[in-house]
Amino acid sequence: MKYRRSPIEIESPEQFGYENIECNLAESSVPDAHLKNLEIRIEDLVLQYGDHLGKPELRTLLANESDALEAGDVLLTVGAAGALFIVATSLLNKGDHVVAAFPNYVTNIETPRTIDCEIDYLHLEFDQGFRLDLDALSSLIEPRTRLVSLTSPHNPTGRVMSEAELREVVRLVESTDAYLLLDETYRGMSFSATPPLASSLSPRAISVSSLSKTFGLPGIRLGWLICRDERLMETFLAAKEQIHISHSVLDEEIAFKYLKNKDTHLKNIKRDIARKFSVMKAWMNNQDDLEWQEPAGGVVCFPRIRDAVDVDPDAFYRVLNEKYKTFVGPGHWFEQDRRYMRIGYGWPTERELEQGLTNITRALRDTKK
């Protein structure tokens, strides 16, 4: 395994120090929750080894998303990142062929690279609205393809796969010996109808999600993968047992009690996202220097500085960070041109979001040639 650190991790707000940032627009989640506000009592919890698959009651809650699923189809993991790592290292070997959406969240790309897989990228293009090109995907899938790795809603663009598109992707994968890995971390944040879980549509589809992005609980490191292939689930469980045996029972108990009131939490979260998205959209609609493809879900967008704007991106980010104490996710976090930037509008308060967007405008003004 050839591990390397990625810029998105090296330059992350938590590594830079939250205390050094006044307007943090670099996060890709909703605001972090406080345990005291969740009214969760854990005083009687026994700190023992838990069920290796994960707390049965919690897995049942997650499986209840679809009549096609049951608790045995769910494996709890250390965040979605843990699930993605388990899937990649269980399915892939050196030289295996992978098709992956690009740009993408770093783990979806970096782990197959670490394994020395051969990767073909399904490029999501700005001028095509970051649309999933099904013809291009079909042309990339080969008889030797082992994994098709997609994300919806997509990070960093906010593009959402429709149910029709999802079903066509599943059909394409089922026509080969490949598996579909769908990172559905933002699934609850679709602005329109929520598509079905990929794993509910086929035993060859693997769903991955967590409580970090949509629910603001990244600190408990609770994620999961869902798959209806019993043989494959046994392999995933073996991987988990070799990495860390079982999950933290404390994390699982907090997650279980939180998700018992999921609908109430999600209603409040979506209301907050809607308010902040209206701020984001109003600002973008008045932009002469930036252009975007309006997101259809999630809490991030991926605008870019217009070609006609003569600005040095390095100078722009330096002024934005140092003078205005404002952070976004530069394009190089996703191996894109630095004229792109991921703006996370869900995590900051409305005041911080408004100020941060104003600071982006000021930094562009200050660094135009």
C-alpha positions in Angstrom: 0.0 0.0 0.0 1.4 3.4 -1.0 -0.2 5.9 1.3 0.2 9.6 0.7 -1.5 12.6 2.3 -3.8 14.6 0.2 -4.0 18.4 0.0 -7.7 18.4 1.2 -6.5 16.8 4.4 -3.2 18.6 4.8 -4.9 22.0 4.3 -8.2 21.2 6.1 -9.6 23.7 8.6 -9.2 21.3 11.5 -5.5 21.0 10.6 -5.0 24.7 10.1 -6.9 25.5 13.3 -10.5 26.7 13.5 -9.4 29.5 15.8 -7.4 31.0 12.9 -10.4 31.2 10.6 -13.2 33.8 10.9 -15.3 32.7 7.9 -15.1 28.9 7.3 -16.6 28.1 3.9 -14.4 25.1 3.4 -16.6 22.6 5.2 -18.7 20.1 3.3 -21.3 19.4 6.0 -24.0 21.0 8.2 -23.1 22.6 11.5 -21.5 20.3 14.1 -24.0 19.1 16.7 -23.5 19.4 20.5 -24.2 16.4 22.6 -25.8 18.4 25.3 -28.4 19.6 22.7 -29.3 16.0 21.6 -30.8 15.0 25.0 -29.0 11.6 24.8 -28.4 9.8 28.1 -25.6 7.2 28.1 -24.8 6.8 31.8 -25.9 3.2 31.9 -24.0 2.1 28.8 -21.7 -0.9 29.2 -18.4 -0.2 27.4 -18.0 -3.7 26.1 -17.1 -5.2 22.7 -20.1 -4.7 20.4 -21.7 -6.8 17.7 -19.1 -7.0 15.0 -21.6 -6.0 12.4 -22.8 -3.1 14.6 -25.6 -2.5 17.0 -28.5 -4.6 15.7 -31.2 -2.0 16.5 -29.2 0.7 14.6 -28.7 -1.5 11.6 -32.5 -2.3 11.6 -33.2 1.5 11.6 -30.9 2.0 8.6 -32.4 -1.0 6.8 -35.9 0.3 7.2 -35.1 2.8 4.4 -36.3 0.1 2.0 -38.5 -3.0 2.1 -35.8 -4.7 0.1 -33.2 -4.5 2.9 -32.8 -6.1 6.3 -30.4 -5.6 9.2 -28.0 -8.2 7.9 -27.3 -6.1 4.8 -25.8 -3.3 6.9 -22.3 -3.1 8.3 -21.4 -0.2 10.6 -18.0 1.5 9.9 -15.8 4.3 11.1 -17.4 7.0 9.1 -18.1 6.7 5.4 -14.3 6.9 4.8 -14.0 3.6 6.7 -16.7 2.0 4.5 -15.1 3.2 1.3 -11.7 1.8 2.5 -13.3 -1.6 3.4 -15.0 -1.8 0.0 -11.9 -0.9 -2.0 -9.5 -3.1 -0.2 -12.0 -6.1 -0.2 -12.8 -5.9 -3.9 -9.7 -4.6 -5.5 -6.2 -5.9 -6.2 -3.2 -4.4 -8.0 -4.0 -4.0 -11.7 -7.8 -4.2 -11.3 -9.9 -1.9 -13.5 -12.0 0.8 -11.8 -14.2 3.5 -13.3 -14.6 6.5 -11.1 -16.4 9.8 -11.3 -14.0 12.8 -11.5 -13.7 15.2 -9.7 -14.6 13.4 -6.5 -14.1 13.1 -2.8 -10.5 12.2 -2.3 -11.0 8.7 -0.7 -13.0 7.5 -3.7 -10.0 8.2 -5.9 -7.0 7.8 -3.6 -7.6 4.4 -2.2 -7.9 2.6 -5.6 -4.7 4.5 -6.5 -3.0 3.3 -3.4 -3.8 -0.3 -4.4 -2.3 0.4 -7.8 -5.5 -0.1 -9.7 -6.0 1.0 -13.3 -8.5 3.8 -13.2 -10.5 5.3 -16.0 -12.2 8.6 -15.0 -15.7 9.6 -15.9 -15.1 13.3 -16.2 -17.9 15.6 -15.0 -17.6 18.7 -17.1 -18.7 22.2 -16.1 -20.0 23.1 -19.5 -22.2 20.0 -19.4 -23.7 20.9 -16.0 -21.5 18.3 -14.3 -24.1 15.8 -15.8 -23.5 12.1 -15.5 -22.8 11.1 -19.2 -24.3 7.6 -19.3 -22.9 6.9 -22.8 -19.4 7.8 -21.6 -19.9 5.6 -18.6 -21.0 2.7 -20.8 -17.9 3.1 -23.0 -15.6 3.0 -20.0 -17.0 -0.1 -18.4 -15.2 -3.2 -19.7 -15.5 -7.0 -19.1 -12.6 -6.7 -16.7 -14.0 -3.7 -14.7 -14.2 -4.6 -11.0 -15.8 -1.4 -9.5 -17.7 1.6 -10.7 -17.4 4.4 -8.1 -19.9 7.2 -8.2 -21.3 9.8 -5.8 -24.8 11.3 -5.5 -25.4 14.0 -4.5 -22.0 14.7 -5.8 -19.1 16.3 -3.8 -17.9 19.0 -4.8 -20.5 20.0 -7.4 -23.9 19.2 -5.8 -25.0 17.3 -8.9 -27.8 14.8 -8.1 -28.4 11.6 -10.0 -32.0 11.1 -11.0 -33.7 7.8 -10.3 -33.8 7.0 -14.0 -30.1 7.6 -14.2 -29.4 5.5 -11.1 -31.4 2.6 -12.5 -29.6 2.8 -15.8 -26.2 2.8 -14.0 -27.3 -0.3 -12.1 -28.4 -2.0 -15.4 -25.0 -1.2 -16.9 -23.2 -2.7 -13.9 -25.3 -5.8 -13.8 -24.4 -6.5 -17.4 -20.8 -7.1 -16.3 -19.0 -8.6 -13.3 -18.5 -5.2 -11.7 -20.0 -3.8 -8.6 -21.4 -0.3 -8.2 -20.1 1.7 -5.2 -22.4 4.7 -4.7 -21.3 7.2 -2.1 -24.7 8.4 -0.8 -23.4 10.5 2.1 -25.6 13.5 1.0 -28.6 11.5 0.0 -30.9 13.1 2.6 -30.0 16.5 1.2 -31.5 16.2 -2.3 -33.5 19.4 -3.1 -36.2 17.3 -4.9 -37.4 13.7 -4.6 -34.9 11.4 -2.9 -34.0 8.5 -5.1 -34.0 5.0 -3.8 -30.9 3.5 -2.1 -28.7 2.0 -4.7 -28.3 -1.2 -2.6 -32.1 -1.7 -2.6 -32.0 -2.0 -6.4 -29.4 -4.8 -6.9 -27.1 -7.1 -5.0 -24.3 -5.7 -7.2 -24.8 -2.2 -5.7 -23.1 -1.0 -2.5 -24.4 2.0 -0.7 -22.2 4.0 1.6 -23.2 6.8 4.0 -22.6 8.3 7.4 -23.8 10.7 10.0 -21.1 13.2 9.4 -22.2 15.4 6.5 -26.0 15.4 6.6 -26.5 15.3 10.3 -23.4 17.1 11.7 -22.0 14.3 13.8 -18.5 13.8 12.3 -17.0 13.5 15.8 -18.6 10.1 16.6 -17.1 8.6 13.3 -20.2 6.5 12.5 -20.8 5.4 8.9 -22.1 2.3 7.2 -22.2 0.3 4.0 -25.2 -1.6 2.8 -25.0 -4.6 0.4 -27.4 -7.5 -0.3 -24.6 -9.9 -1.5 -24.2 -12.2 1.5 -20.8 -13.6 0.4 -19.5 -10.1 -0.1 -20.8 -8.9 3.2 -18.9 -11.7 4.9 -15.7 -10.4 3.2 -16.5 -6.8 4.3 -17.1 -8.1 7.9 -13.7 -9.9 7.8 -12.0 -6.7 6.7 -13.7 -4.7 9.5 -12.7 -7.3 12.1 -9.1 -7.2 11.0 -8.9 -3.4 11.1 -10.7 -2.7 14.4 -12.9 -5.8 15.3 -16.1 -3.8 16.2 -17.2 -0.3 16.4 -17.3 2.0 19.4 -20.5 1.1 21.4 -20.6 4.7 22.6 -20.7 6.0 19.0 -23.3 3.5 18.1 -25.6 4.4 21.0 -25.4 8.1 20.2 -26.2 7.3 16.6 -29.1 5.0 17.5 -30.8 7.5 19.8 -30.2 10.3 17.3 -31.6 8.4 14.3 -34.7 7.4 16.3 -35.7 11.1 15.8 -34.2 11.3 12.3 -37.3 12.8 10.6 -37.4 15.7 13.1 -33.7 16.3 12.8 -33.7 16.2 9.0 -36.7 18.6 8.8 -34.8 21.2 10.8 -31.6 20.6 8.9 -33.3 21.0 5.5 -34.9 24.2 6.7 -31.5 25.6 7.7 -29.9 24.5 4.4 -32.7 26.1 2.4 -32.1 29.5 4.1 -28.4 29.3 3.5 -28.8 28.2 0.0 -31.0 31.2 -0.8 -28.1 33.4 0.5 -25.6 31.5 -1.7 -27.8 31.6 -4.8 -28.6 35.4 -4.4 -24.9 36.1 -4.2 -24.0 34.0 -7.2 -26.8 35.6 -9.2 -25.1 39.0 -8.7 -21.6 37.7 -9.7 -19.7 39.1 -12.6 -16.4 37.4 -11.7 -17.7 33.9 -10.9 -19.9 31.3 -12.7 -21.5 28.1 -11.4 -23.7 25.1 -12.2 -26.4 25.4 -9.6 -26.3 22.4 -7.2 -29.4 20.2 -6.8 -28.5 18.8 -3.4 -25.9 18.7 -0.6 -24.3 21.7 1.0 -21.5 22.5 -1.4 -21.1 24.1 -4.8 -18.2 24.3 -7.2 -18.1 27.7 -8.9 -15.1 29.0 -10.9 -13.5 32.3 -11.8 -14.6 33.3 -15.3 -11.9 33.0 -18.0 -12.2 36.7 -18.8 -11.3 37.7 -15.2 -7.5 38.4 -15.1 -6.6 37.3 -11.6 -3.8 35.2 -10.2 -5.4 32.3 -8.2 -2.5 32.0 -5.9 -2.7 35.7 -5.0 -6.5 35.4 -4.6 -6.3 32.6 -2.1 -3.4 34.2 -0.2 -5.4 37.5 0.2 -8.6 35.6 1.0 -6.9 33.5 3.7 -4.5 36.0 5.2 -6.3 39.3 4.8 -9.9 38.3 5.2 -9.4 35.1 7.3 -11.8 33.3 5.0 -11.4 29.7 3.7 -12.9 27.8 0.8 -11.8 24.5 -0.8 -9.4 25.4 -3.7 -9.8 23.5 -6.9 -6.5 21.6 -6.4 -8.2 19.8 -3.5 -10.0 17.9 -6.3 -7.2 17.9 -8.8 -8.9 20.7 -10.7 -7.7 24.2 -11.8 -7.4 26.6 -8.9 -9.8 28.9 -10.6 -12.4 26.5 -9.2 -13.4 26.6 -5.6 -15.7 24.5 -3.4 -17.9 26.7 -1.3 -19.6 25.0 1.6 -22.7 27.0 2.5 -24.2 24.6 5.0 -21.7 24.7 7.9 -21.3 28.4 8.7 -23.9 30.6 10.3 -25.9 32.8 8.0 -23.9 35.8 9.2 -20.6 34.0 8.6 -21.7 32.8 5.2 -22.7 36.3 4.1 -19.5 37.8 5.4 -17.4 35.0 3.8 -19.1 35.5 0.4 -18.5 39.3 0.7 -14.8 38.5 1.5 -14.5 36.4 -1.7 -15.8 39.4 -3.7 -13.3 41.6 -1.9 -10.4 39.2 -2.5 -11.2 39.0 -6.2 -11.4 42.8 -6.4 -8.0 43.1 -4.6 -6.2 40.7 -6.8 -7.5 41.6 -10.3 -4.7 42.7 -12.6 
